[in-house]
Amino acid sequence: MAEDVSTVGEIIGILLIPIFIILLTLGPYFLSAIVGSFHQNGLRKRLEIRKQVTLSSFPMDPIHSLSRPANVNHSIQSSGLVMANVSISPSWWQMFVVSIHSLFGGNISTLDSVIRWGREEVIQRLREEAQKQGWDEVINVRLETAMIRKSSNASNRKDKGAAMEYLIYGTGIRLSPINIQLSSA
């Protein structure tokens, strides 16, 4: 009976060592997947709420890439530069999946949600900045992206610490009220 207990203890010990090693190596990635998923879902929900609140204060979406105001019934009273930026980075889990996926090639869909959130976030920040500065519209909007890496050596493929910066800018315009002149005939 004592021999059976020691044998079971040895078997459990032998099984626990690989499990412990696997948890130590892959555990942070799985934790990153779980925590990152909750965090990114929360960011998306808060962004959608901010977007609804901001858009409710404008008659239409004030951000567009047109070179002229969308509302042609008004003349431009004043204008100025409006800009916003955001830096984003994928989680450890997403980078782990990307590194595995890069072995096979193809579309890396795990980064799509992060990239989409970054783009929508920077556009929302531009809306909020335009609202804060009192602009009615932002015309001629341009969106720039840049990769941020730990290493300045672009050929260093082992550099896994990458982030992305979005910079958006445009011309904020303040429209003058409509001047209606009635002619007497």
VOPAGU-2260 file (C-alpha; in pm, 1 decimal, decimal comma):
REM VOPAGU-2260
SITE   aa  ch    i         X         Y         Z
SITE  MET   A    0       0,0       0,0       0,0
SITE  ALA   A    1     285,0     237,1      84,9
SITE  GLU   A    2     452,9     145,4    -242,4
SITE  ASP   A    3     133,7     231,6    -435,5
SITE  VAL   A    4     115,2     574,0    -269,4
SITE  SER   A    5     479,9     649,8    -352,2
SITE  THR   A    6     430,2     529,8    -711,4
SITE  VAL   A    7     123,5     753,7    -752,3
SITE  GLY   A    8     323,2    1042,4    -603,0
SITE  GLU   A    9     605,4     982,7    -850,7
SITE  ILE   A   10     362,4     968,7   -1144,7
SITE  ILE   A   11     197,4    1292,7   -1032,7
SITE  GLY   A   12     541,6    1451,0    -991,3
SITE  ILE   A   13     646,4    1340,1   -1339,1
SITE  LEU   A   14     323,7    1476,6   -1490,5
SITE  LEU   A   15     339,2    1805,5   -1298,9
SITE  ILE   A   16     684,5    1899,2   -1426,5
SITE  PRO   A   17     584,0    1919,2   -1798,5
SITE  ILE   A   18     255,5    2087,3   -1708,1
SITE  PHE   A   19     444,0    2343,2   -1498,7
SITE  ILE   A   20     691,6    2406,2   -1782,2
SITE  ILE   A   21     409,3    2447,3   -2035,2
SITE  LEU   A   22     227,9    2689,7   -1802,0
SITE  LEU   A   23     544,2    2892,2   -1752,4
SITE  THR   A   24     612,4    2922,0   -2124,7
SITE  LEU   A   25     261,2    2956,2   -2270,8
SITE  GLY   A   26      76,7    3085,7   -1964,0
SITE  PRO   A   27     160,5    3453,7   -2021,0
SITE  TYR   A   28      35,6    3428,5   -2379,6
SITE  PHE   A   29    -294,4    3270,2   -2274,1
SITE  LEU   A   30    -332,9    3526,8   -1996,2
SITE  SER   A   31    -263,6    3799,2   -2253,0
SITE  ALA   A   32    -530,1    3651,6   -2481,6
SITE  ILE   A   33    -792,8    3655,6   -2206,8
SITE  VAL   A   34    -710,2    3994,6   -2055,5
SITE  GLY   A   35    -644,9    4152,1   -2397,2
SITE  SER   A   36    -980,7    4034,0   -2529,2
SITE  PHE   A   37   -1168,3    4189,3   -2236,5
SITE  HIS   A   38    -964,4    4509,4   -2262,1
SITE  GLN   A   39   -1014,1    4549,4   -2637,8
SITE  ASN   A   40   -1388,2    4478,6   -2611,8
SITE  GLY   A   41   -1413,3    4748,8   -2345,7
SITE  LEU   A   42   -1221,5    4993,6   -2564,3
SITE  ARG   A   43   -1453,3    4926,3   -2858,5
SITE  LYS   A   44   -1766,2    4976,0   -2646,8
SITE  ARG   A   45   -1637,9    5303,3   -2497,0
SITE  LEU   A   46   -1538,2    5425,5   -2844,8
SITE  GLU   A   47   -1885,8    5355,9   -2980,9
SITE  ILE   A   48   -2046,3    5549,2   -2692,7
SITE  ARG   A   49   -1811,1    5846,3   -2743,7
SITE  LYS   A   50   -1882,5    5837,7   -3116,8
SITE  GLN   A   51   -2260,6    5847,0   -3063,8
SITE  VAL   A   52   -2232,2    6135,4   -2814,8
SITE  THR   A   53   -2006,1    6339,8   -3042,8
SITE  LEU   A   54   -2206,8    6278,9   -3360,1
SITE  SER   A   55   -2527,6    6379,1   -3183,2
SITE  SER   A   56   -2390,8    6732,7   -3144,1
SITE  PHE   A   57   -2331,6    6776,1   -3519,7
SITE  PRO   A   58   -2598,4    6778,8   -3792,7
SITE  MET   A   59   -2380,3    6533,7   -3992,4
SITE  ASP   A   60   -2041,4    6369,9   -3953,9
SITE  PRO   A   61   -1802,7    6668,4   -3961,4
SITE  ILE   A   62   -1503,7    6463,2   -4082,0
SITE  HIS   A   63   -1455,9    6410,4   -4454,9
SITE  SER   A   64   -1186,9    6415,2   -4718,6
SITE  LEU   A   65   -1365,4    6659,0   -4948,9
SITE  SER   A   66   -1168,0    6971,2   -5034,9
SITE  ARG   A   67   -1479,8    7189,0   -4998,6
SITE  PRO   A   68   -1738,7    7208,9   -4721,0
SITE  ALA   A   69   -2025,1    6964,0   -4751,2
SITE  ASN   A   70   -2270,2    7241,4   -4669,9
SITE  VAL   A   71   -2239,5    7482,5   -4962,3
SITE  ASN   A   72   -2512,5    7717,7   -4834,4
SITE  HIS   A   73   -2267,5    7874,1   -4589,2
SITE  SER   A   74   -1952,0    8073,7   -4643,8
SITE  ILE   A   75   -1636,1    7997,5   -4447,6
SITE  GLN   A   76   -1585,9    8235,7   -4156,0
SITE  SER   A   77   -1249,8    8098,3   -4030,4
SITE  SER   A   78   -1025,2    7795,3   -4065,7
SITE  GLY   A   79    -732,9    7623,6   -3895,3
SITE  LEU   A   80    -538,3    7302,8   -3858,1
SITE  VAL   A   81    -694,1    7021,9   -3654,1
SITE  MET   A   82    -501,7    6706,1   -3572,6
SITE  ALA   A   83    -509,9    6399,8   -3348,9
SITE  ASN   A   84    -299,7    6088,6   -3305,8
SITE  VAL   A   85    -300,4    5752,1   -3131,8
SITE  SER   A   86     -41,3    5478,1   -3088,8
SITE  ILE   A   87    -155,0    5117,1   -3071,2
SITE  SER   A   88      14,9    4786,3   -3018,1
SITE  PRO   A   89    -111,2    4428,4   -3033,5
SITE  SER   A   90    -108,3    4207,1   -2725,5
SITE  TRP   A   91     147,8    3931,0   -2666,1
SITE  TRP   A   92    -108,9    3675,8   -2773,8
SITE  GLN   A   93    -177,2    3854,8   -3099,8
SITE  MET   A   94     196,0    3884,5   -3172,3
SITE  PHE   A   95     236,5    3512,1   -3089,9
SITE  VAL   A   96     -43,5    3420,9   -3332,5
SITE  VAL   A   97     107,2    3653,4   -3595,3
SITE  SER   A   98     448,8    3489,5   -3563,6
SITE  ILE   A   99     293,7    3144,0   -3610,4
SITE  HIS   A  100      71,1    3269,2   -3892,9
SITE  SER   A  101     367,9    3427,9   -4072,3
SITE  LEU   A  102     512,0    3078,8   -4122,7
SITE  PHE   A  103     217,1    2991,0   -4346,0
SITE  GLY   A  104     145,2    3331,4   -4501,1
SITE  GLY   A  105    -185,8    3484,4   -4594,5
SITE  ASN   A  106    -413,3    3738,7   -4431,7
SITE  ILE   A  107    -335,5    3799,1   -4063,9
SITE  SER   A  108    -687,8    3846,3   -3933,3
SITE  THR   A  109    -585,2    3862,7   -3565,5
SITE  LEU   A  110    -452,7    4214,5   -3618,3
SITE  ASP   A  111    -757,2    4338,2   -3810,2
SITE  SER   A  112    -951,7    4430,2   -3496,6
SITE  VAL   A  113    -657,3    4618,8   -3344,7
SITE  ILE   A  114    -590,2    4809,9   -3666,8
SITE  ARG   A  115    -961,4    4886,6   -3714,4
SITE  TRP   A  116    -990,3    5011,4   -3355,9
SITE  GLY   A  117    -684,5    5236,7   -3400,5
SITE  ARG   A  118    -825,8    5389,2   -3717,8
SITE  GLU   A  119   -1169,9    5447,7   -3564,6
SITE  GLU   A  120   -1016,5    5584,4   -3242,3
SITE  VAL   A  121    -802,2    5843,7   -3419,5
SITE  ILE   A  122   -1098,2    5957,8   -3631,5
SITE  GLN   A  123   -1307,4    5992,4   -3314,7
SITE  ARG   A  124   -1028,8    6191,3   -3147,7
SITE  LEU   A  125   -1029,2    6427,2   -3447,0
SITE  ARG   A  126   -1406,7    6472,3   -3410,6
SITE  GLU   A  127   -1363,2    6550,9   -3040,4
SITE  GLU   A  128   -1076,8    6792,0   -3111,0
SITE  ALA   A  129   -1283,8    6969,9   -3377,7
SITE  GLN   A  130   -1572,9    6997,2   -3133,5
SITE  LYS   A  131   -1343,6    7127,9   -2858,9
SITE  GLN   A  132   -1198,7    7393,2   -3091,2
SITE  GLY   A  133   -1544,4    7492,3   -3216,6
SITE  TRP   A  134   -1513,7    7387,3   -3580,7
SITE  ASP   A  135   -1827,8    7304,5   -3776,9
SITE  GLU   A  136   -1652,9    7071,0   -4024,0
SITE  VAL   A  137   -1309,1    6928,6   -4089,6
SITE  ILE   A  138   -1230,9    6912,7   -4459,1
SITE  ASN   A  139    -942,6    6770,4   -4659,2
SITE  VAL   A  140    -876,7    6504,9   -4392,1
SITE  ARG   A  141    -565,4    6289,4   -4429,6
SITE  LEU   A  142    -468,5    5981,8   -4229,4
SITE  GLU   A  143    -101,4    5886,4   -4192,9
SITE  THR   A  144      36,6    5569,0   -4037,2
SITE  ALA   A  145     384,3    5484,9   -3913,2
SITE  MET   A  146     542,5    5176,1   -3759,4
SITE  ILE   A  147     720,0    5220,9   -3428,0
SITE  ARG   A  148     989,1    4964,4   -3352,2
SITE  LYS   A  149    1229,4    4913,0   -3066,0
SITE  SER   A  150    1519,4    4875,5   -3307,4
SITE  SER   A  151    1620,4    5141,8   -3556,2
SITE  ASN   A  152    1754,6    4866,6   -3782,0
SITE  ALA   A  153    1471,9    4793,4   -4028,1
SITE  SER   A  154    1633,1    4467,8   -4139,0
SITE  ASN   A  155    1620,7    4325,2   -3785,9
SITE  ARG   A  156    1347,1    4060,3   -3823,7
SITE  LYS   A  157    1383,7    3947,4   -3461,5
SITE  ASP   A  158    1241,7    4277,7   -3339,7
SITE  LYS   A  159     894,1    4172,1   -3223,8
SITE  GLY   A  160     808,6    4490,2   -3030,8
SITE  ALA   A  161     612,2    4684,6   -3288,9
SITE  ALA   A  162     346,5    4947,9   -3249,8
SITE  MET   A  163     158,2    5162,0   -3494,4
SITE  GLU   A  164      94,4    5533,6   -3483,8
SITE  TYR   A  165    -199,6    5694,6   -3657,5
SITE  LEU   A  166    -185,7    6067,4   -3726,8
SITE  ILE   A  167    -491,9    6237,5   -3871,9
SITE  TYR   A  168    -517,5    6599,8   -3970,6
SITE  GLY   A  169    -740,6    6829,8   -4166,2
SITE  THR   A  170    -860,0    7185,4   -4204,0
SITE  GLY   A  171   -1117,8    7285,3   -3948,0
SITE  ILE   A  172   -1368,7    7538,8   -4078,0
SITE  ARG   A  173   -1620,8    7756,0   -3901,6
SITE  LEU   A  174   -1917,3    7839,5   -4120,0
SITE  SER   A  175   -2097,5    8170,9   -4108,4
SITE  PRO   A  176   -2474,8    8173,0   -4066,9
SITE  ILE   A  177   -2696,8    8181,9   -4374,2
SITE  ASN   A  178   -2769,2    8533,0   -4493,4
SITE  ILE   A  179   -3114,0    8540,7   -4648,1
SITE  GLN   A  180   -3193,3    8864,2   -4824,3
SITE  LEU   A  181   -3550,9    8923,1   -4925,5
SITE  SER   A  182   -3592,4    9142,0   -5228,3
SITE  SER   A  183   -3890,4    9371,8   -5245,7
SITE  ALA   A  184   -4054,0    9364,2   -5584,5
